[in-house]
Every structure is written in C-alpha cells, then in structure tokens.
C-alpha cells in the first residue's frame, strides 16, 4: 500500500453561524438552499446538509461543500 501526503492548498471558506445565511448565499450562490435550521449544499457528489457551525468550503475547481468544524480545524489553518 502506498502512502500520500495532502498537497498544501489555500481554500476559501465561510463558517455558517445561523445568522449569516446571506453571506453564505453571496459566497456560493445557487449551490445553497437555505432551510430553517440547516442548509442544503449542492456538491459534485449530490446534496449535503450543513448544520450551524459547519464551514462551507470552495474547492480548487470552484465547487462547494460543507465541512464539520472539528475536521476543518484539524485540516486547515488560517492563511496570511
């Protein structure tokens, strides 16, 4: 079995706090379908649910997807 290291990539992301839905919509446009307590994020793999506190990430091909806060904090650090 081969092992691989993830390449360093700078991404754009916004954390959804429940009150910044308009910011999320401005960030990802029609990929976001807001509901009362969650967002539906249309990804390349289909629809995914984003809960309050999740990050919405813009991928390297311009795609968007949600990421749980613990995974985000273990994977990314703030870029300068």
C-alpha positions in Angstrom: 0.0 0.0 0.0 1.3 3.5 -0.9 1.0 6.5 1.4 0.2 10.0 0.2 0.5 13.5 1.8 -2.1 16.1 1.0 -0.7 19.0 -1.0 -0.9 22.4 0.6 -3.8 24.2 -1.0 -5.3 27.6 0.0 -9.0 27.5 0.1 -11.8 30.0 0.7 -14.4 29.2 3.4 -17.1 30.7 5.5 -18.4 29.3 8.7 -22.2 29.3 9.0 -23.4 30.6 12.3 -27.2 30.5 11.6 -27.4 34.3 11.2 -25.1 34.8 8.1 -27.2 32.9 5.5 -27.0 35.9 3.1 -23.2 35.8 3.4 -23.2 32.1 2.5 -25.5 32.7 -0.4 -23.2 35.5 -1.6 -20.3 33.2 -1.3 -21.6 30.2 -3.1 -24.7 31.4 -5.0 -27.2 28.9 -6.2 -25.3 26.0 -4.5 -27.0 26.8 -1.2 -30.6 26.1 -0.4 -31.4 27.6 3.0 -33.8 25.9 5.3 -34.8 27.0 8.8 -32.1 25.2 10.8 -29.8 23.8 8.1 -28.5 24.5 4.6 -28.6 22.1 1.6 -25.3 22.5 -0.2 -25.3 21.2 -3.8 -21.9 19.4 -4.3 -20.3 17.5 -7.1 -21.4 14.3 -5.3 -25.0 15.4 -4.7 -26.8 17.4 -1.9 -25.2 17.6 1.5 -26.6 19.1 4.7 -24.7 21.9 6.5 -25.6 22.5 10.2 -25.0 25.6 12.2 -21.2 25.8 12.9 -20.2 24.0 9.7 -17.8 25.6 7.2 -18.8 26.0 3.6 -15.6 25.5 1.5 -14.9 26.4 -2.0 -12.8 23.7 -3.6 -10.0 24.0 -6.1 -12.4 23.5 -9.1 -14.9 26.1 -7.8 -17.1 23.5 -6.2 -18.6 24.0 -2.8 -19.1 21.6 0.1 -19.8 21.6 3.8 -17.2 20.6 6.4 -17.7 19.9 10.1 -15.8 22.3 12.4 -13.6 19.7 14.0 -12.5 18.3 10.7 -11.9 21.9 9.4 -9.8 22.8 12.4 -7.7 19.6 12.1 -7.2 20.1 8.3 -6.8 23.9 7.7 -5.1 26.8 9.3 -5.7 30.5 8.6 -3.7 31.8 5.6 -2.0 35.1 5.7 
